[in-house]
């Protein structure tokens, strides 16, 4: 009887783990945790774990009747059920609880505790005076951000998540803007152009600036670290911290010694829904 109960507990542990892996894969939740190169292994691992667990569950362990003489017994007695129960509690329960209650997003505490890959340095150069004055009538401030000229939305008050060329706007990622600091051909292709880039809003030290932040991972969420570009705006942006926003503006690169620095001079900042794949790789 003990062998059967222990076998059922071990099978439930495997079935639970396999089910979580497959659930994360098929629902797309794995996109927030793992580099695309490794996601097929989650599918394979989930299937194998689930099959092994179901096999053990359907083929219950047989009872062995044996007699042992004192001092001459090589069978293990007693603690099989306790070990199986402990394994289920320590391995399966935390994974099931985490998979159920996880927000699939980094909170402000995690973002603050992980040092950025490249700390933002206050760049030298001209102020926002050459972008335009809010009083000039070019800019329209609202509770959802500010806009220059015509606001581009998808009809429900949110900007489109997928950046598409609008009036010559070039869709880029935060990584493209940062790589252009060290790759001159890329910098020449981006600098001075009207670009569209998405990220999470992190307030800056001044009202006319903020950090557009993305989480960058090499393997999985455990090694994720924030990367960001500095954005300057002509009017304060009134959006919550870590709100996803779409910025349309002009990246400007300046050289300070051996280092090239970047500032995005924004023309519009609008809230958007979180993208399907929030990580960069």
Phi, psi and omega in degrees: 000318180298321180296321180294314180298317179297319179296320179295317179297317179296320179294320179296324177299314181291318179296319179297314180296314180299321180295321178295315179302312182292323178297315179297323182288310187287331179274351180085001180295335181296339180300334182273359187235337194221143174301139181305332180298331186258355184295324176301331179292331176294317178298311181296314180296321179296316180296314181297315180297318180294317180296316179297318180296315179294324178297317179292325181291324183275341178243084183296147182293133180286154175279135178251122178261122183210162178235135180240133174275155184299128178081001182221066181220126180252016179266146177268136182237156162092287200268012181299316181295317180299317179296318180294319179294320178295320178297317179297318183290323185273333184256307189280315184299312178298322180293317178296318179294316178296319179294331181279318189256356180297141179274354182057034180201156177275137177269170183302328181295317178296317181298320182287332185274348181255118183295137177299153178299322179222106182301135180289133179246137181300113185280152175272157177139184184292156178277187181286004184296337182270004180268326182137152181261138177303333181284349183287348181091354178288332187248143179234112181272139176223175179292344181260006180136208175220158185222146175252115181072226185282130177281134180254109179228173181259018175099343180247017179090354180248141177289157179297136180290322182272111181296127177233151180300123177234117181054043178084008179288135182261118179285128180222168173252164176304321180297324178298315181297321181285321178296329181294342177296330183246349181249104188298316179300321178292321178297319179295330181281337185257319187303132177081353179276160174274114186242158174239127182218144180246158179178186179259141185278123174235118184303144177266184180285343178236155183293335184266019178209156174204171177255128173268112194245141170228155174266129182249130180233148174268316183239297186214180184298338181295331180255014182294138176222148182284144168234151183206160170238149178275133180241131175253138184233150180281341177223150179301145180258122184258077176228155181294154176298136181071009172295136175288133180224159173246124181252130170245124183186195185240120175284132178239128181250134177229150182257130177233095185069236180268003185245139175259131182245151185237138168226133174262118178271105190280142171256333176208147176222118182227143177293147176223167173286152177301140179290162179300318179245101188279345183270154169248153186231000000 
